[in-house]
Each structure stands twice: as structure tokens, then as C-alpha cells.
Amino acid sequence: QVQLVESGGGLVQAGGSLRLSCAASESIFSIGFMGWYRQVPRNERELVATISSAGAAAYAHSVKGRFTISRDNDKKAGYLQMTNLKPEDTGVYFCYAHGLRTLEVRFNSWGQGTQVTVSS
């Protein structure tokens, strides 16, 4: 099974920046669609940003202009660059991706999340 692993979370002051990474824990053939989601305790998980296999990005209105999603197809990894962070950005950030485990076997997986805390 393909396992995704997020990294890069932490504690920052309002106005600061963080860069999150998402990568597969094992060798895979390719990643297609990829997205970042976040969740606050006792709230529903919300979409933050997505990026297609071709590199087309889309963002939630609340993060547009501050966050940038990207991918590295050689490294088979995805990233979320977060700038001008606000306390409202606090939450656990999850990576989701689907792609090909091998040429003929598809996968879709979630990471276990990385905590982002923004203090005022």
C-alpha cells in the first residue's frame, strides 16, 4: 500500500511562513492529482489547495494570494508554501494524492497530517 508522509509543520508567529512537503514512503510510478486539506479539532476537513497532474493549481478563497501549491514530478512529491500566516490557518494539514503505484496499479492515499500552529 502507498503511504503519504507530510512534514514541515510547526509553530510560527502571525505573518510568518512555513513550507509543507508530501511524499510517498515507498517507490511509486507517478502522482497524478494532489491536494492539501486542513482540519481544526471538532470541525470538518476543508480543502486548501489542489494541483493537477499537469500543474494547474486551485485555491480556497481564504488562502488565495498567500499559499502556493507545487509539485516535483522527478521527486514524486508535493509542496505547500504558506506565507503571511494567520491564526485562522491553524490546524492539522493533510496531503491527499492519487496516481500510479506501478504502471498498471492505481492508488489513492491520505497522509496522517502535520500540525500547523500560528500564534497571534
C-alpha positions as CSV (number, residue, x, y, z in Angstrom):
1,Q,0.0,0.0,0.0
2,V,1.1,3.6,-0.7
3,Q,1.6,5.7,2.4
4,L,1.9,9.5,2.2
5,V,4.0,11.4,4.7
6,E,3.7,15.1,5.4
7,S,6.4,17.2,7.0
8,G,7.2,20.9,7.7
9,G,4.6,21.8,10.2
10,G,5.4,23.8,13.3
11,L,4.7,26.8,15.4
12,V,5.0,30.3,13.9
13,Q,4.1,33.8,14.7
14,A,1.4,35.6,12.6
15,G,2.9,36.8,9.4
16,G,5.4,34.0,9.3
17,S,5.9,31.3,6.7
18,L,6.1,27.5,6.5
19,R,6.7,25.1,3.7
20,L,4.9,21.7,3.9
21,S,6.1,18.7,2.0
22,C,4.3,15.5,1.0
23,A,6.0,12.4,-0.3
24,A,5.3,8.7,-0.7
25,S,7.0,6.4,1.8
26,E,7.8,3.9,-0.9
27,S,8.7,3.9,-4.6
28,I,5.8,4.7,-6.9
29,F,5.5,5.2,-10.6
30,S,3.8,8.6,-10.6
31,I,1.5,11.0,-8.8
32,G,-1.5,12.5,-10.6
33,F,-3.9,14.7,-8.7
34,M,-2.7,16.1,-5.4
35,G,-4.4,18.3,-2.8
36,W,-3.9,19.8,0.7
37,Y,-6.6,19.9,3.3
38,R,-6.7,21.1,6.8
39,Q,-8.8,20.4,9.9
40,V,-9.4,22.1,13.2
41,P,-10.5,19.9,16.2
42,R,-14.2,19.2,16.1
43,N,-14.5,20.7,12.6
44,E,-14.8,19.2,9.2
45,R,-11.8,18.8,7.0
46,E,-11.6,21.6,4.4
47,L,-9.9,21.9,1.0
48,V,-7.0,24.3,0.9
49,A,-5.4,23.8,-2.5
50,T,-5.2,21.3,-5.3
51,I,-2.8,20.7,-8.2
52,S,-3.4,18.6,-11.3
53,S,-1.0,16.2,-12.9
54,A,-0.4,19.0,-15.5
55,G,0.4,21.5,-12.8
56,A,-2.9,23.5,-12.8
57,A,-3.5,24.9,-9.3
58,A,-6.6,26.0,-7.4
59,Y,-7.0,27.5,-4.0
60,A,-9.6,28.2,-1.3
61,H,-10.6,31.8,-1.2
62,S,-9.2,32.2,2.3
63,V,-5.6,31.3,1.2
64,K,-5.5,32.7,-2.3
65,G,-2.5,35.1,-2.7
66,R,-0.8,33.7,0.4
67,F,-0.3,30.0,-0.3
68,T,1.3,28.3,-3.3
69,I,0.9,24.6,-4.1
70,S,3.6,22.9,-6.3
71,R,4.9,19.6,-7.3
72,D,8.1,17.9,-8.3
73,N,7.5,15.0,-10.6
74,D,11.1,13.9,-10.5
75,K,11.0,13.6,-6.7
76,K,7.3,12.4,-6.8
77,A,6.5,14.9,-4.1
78,G,4.2,17.9,-3.5
79,Y,4.6,21.1,-1.5
80,L,2.5,23.9,0.1
81,Q,4.4,27.1,0.6
82,M,2.5,29.2,3.1
83,T,3.3,32.9,3.7
84,N,1.7,35.7,5.7
85,L,0.2,33.0,8.0
86,K,-2.8,34.0,10.2
87,P,-4.1,32.4,13.4
88,E,-7.1,31.2,11.4
89,D,-4.7,29.0,9.4
90,T,-4.0,26.9,12.5
91,G,-4.9,23.2,12.1
92,V,-3.7,19.8,11.0
93,Y,-2.7,19.8,7.4
94,F,-3.3,16.6,5.3
95,C,-1.9,15.6,1.9
96,Y,-4.1,13.6,-0.5
97,A,-2.9,12.1,-3.7
98,H,-3.8,9.6,-6.3
99,G,-1.6,8.2,-9.0
100,L,0.0,5.0,-10.1
101,R,1.8,2.6,-7.7
102,T,3.0,0.8,-10.8
103,L,2.3,1.2,-14.4
104,E,-0.9,-0.8,-14.1
105,V,-1.9,-0.3,-10.4
106,R,-3.6,2.9,-9.2
107,F,-3.6,4.2,-5.7
108,N,-5.3,7.0,-3.7
109,S,-4.0,7.8,-0.2
110,W,-4.1,10.3,2.6
111,G,-1.2,11.3,4.9
112,Q,-1.5,11.3,8.6
113,G,-1.2,15.1,8.9
114,T,1.2,17.7,10.2
115,Q,0.3,20.3,12.8
116,V,0.5,24.0,11.9
117,T,0.0,26.5,14.7
118,V,0.0,30.2,14.2
119,S,0.1,32.4,17.2
120,S,-1.2,36.0,17.3
